[in-house]
């Protein structure tokens, strides 16, 4: 009979588990339980190694637990050193291709944990001078998984993976913010019509529009960072349900300290490990912020597509960079493909958040069995949002140009500018001017002068870019910009005096 760990003529080795013997490829670092998981969970075709930070996180957790077990005397020098070296190699990027289990799997992540245990054990066996599969010398469960359960290792690893992944997203957000603000500076003095409910509203500057987009993303950089700190609380040492069965009383704190030292993340052990083992609230919160960002970025892309629509039958206020031909049948057509792809990424992230919500709600009793789909969706959302932000900044926003003639024409013929005249000529007169302008197509300014409602200098003052795009107090003789003063009592403001040489 062939013994476990031996190699057959067909370049396989025989491994044994609860269900019996199986042939495993002789050169594979994974083992029989990983093999079974491959067969059972052919779902997404997205293996664990699709997310390198998750593999790195698993290795760091296994490394920290080995150190803690060694300090406690539960793991001897030889075994501890072999496990730690194998984990260090994985952290550095080796053996990732042997993490082959599908990201979505049954068993609450057990297959992921065993995939890690088997790869680390078999690499450790090589380090010790033994053949892969000779688990008498270094065992996936007895040594690599000592003092652990999937139910504390897996959620801790997922939390670490998110903490390792999200900085790339905040960097991409910062890059897009910087790009938008640079465009705002470039277009600082250009006036345009603002719109509400798809109708003309009041004038604004192009810079105000771009800066508003930057601000709405900017406020979520801090929100995402704050929500990520929730993952610093871990349940390492909880083992199966949070009671810490099979562990030394000192193990949980010691393992968390070792993980913090290895990663630089200030991990803390949850006060109630039973609660922490079944709780997925941090994932729901974080995923919700990802959805919030996706909704905002999708709205920005909607705006970009509207403002660039045309070139003859749309808004045509801005030009997006032409990055590829737009039609297989219509010559000369160029589509807003970059905003379109970012829209689709946002739709995916929004859907992923709903999946996370259902998975979090679906847990029962002392464990949530659906953490694999939570992990997959959050890591995927983070990955594609990072790429979308960088793509939008580099292949779209940075190359936007203006059609100033179109902007000026819209502004000149819009009835929205009449709002600036209401404090002086009154709502009724302004309404009458607006109605006539709408019926005849004549400019508001022309009608105001024709009716003698204002003289030319006064009208010019009221319709100046500064007057129409920032708060001002309107008087009988002109407008005065409002200047905030933090030193005044509430309700009081300081105003610049009128310049008699410029007011009519």
Secondary structure, 3 states (H helix, E strand, C coil): CCCCCCECCCCEEEEEECCEEEEEECCCCCCHHHHHHHHHCCCCCCEHHHCHHHHHHHHHHHHHHHHHHHHCCCCCHHHHHHHHHHHHHHHCCCCHHHCCCECCCCCCCHHHHHHHHHHHHHHHHHHHCCCCCCCCCCCHHHHHCCCCCHHHHHHHHHHHHHHHHHHHHHHHHHHHHHHHHHHHHHCCCCEEEEEECCEEEEEEEHHHHHHHHHHHHHHHHHHHHHHHHHHHEECCCCCCCCCCCCCCCCHHHHHHHHHHHHHCCCCEECCCHHHHHHCCHHHHHHHHHHHHHHHHHHHHHHHHHHHCCCCCCCCCCEECCCCCCCCCCCCCCCCCHHHHHHHHHHHHHHHHHHHHHHHHHCCECCECCCHHHHHHHHHHHHHHHHHHHHHHHHHCHHHCEECHHHHHHHHHHCHHHHHHHHHHHCHHHHHHHHHHHHHHCCCHHHHHHHCCCCCHHHHHHHCCHHHHCCCEEECCCCEEEEECCCCCCCCCCEECCCCCCCCC
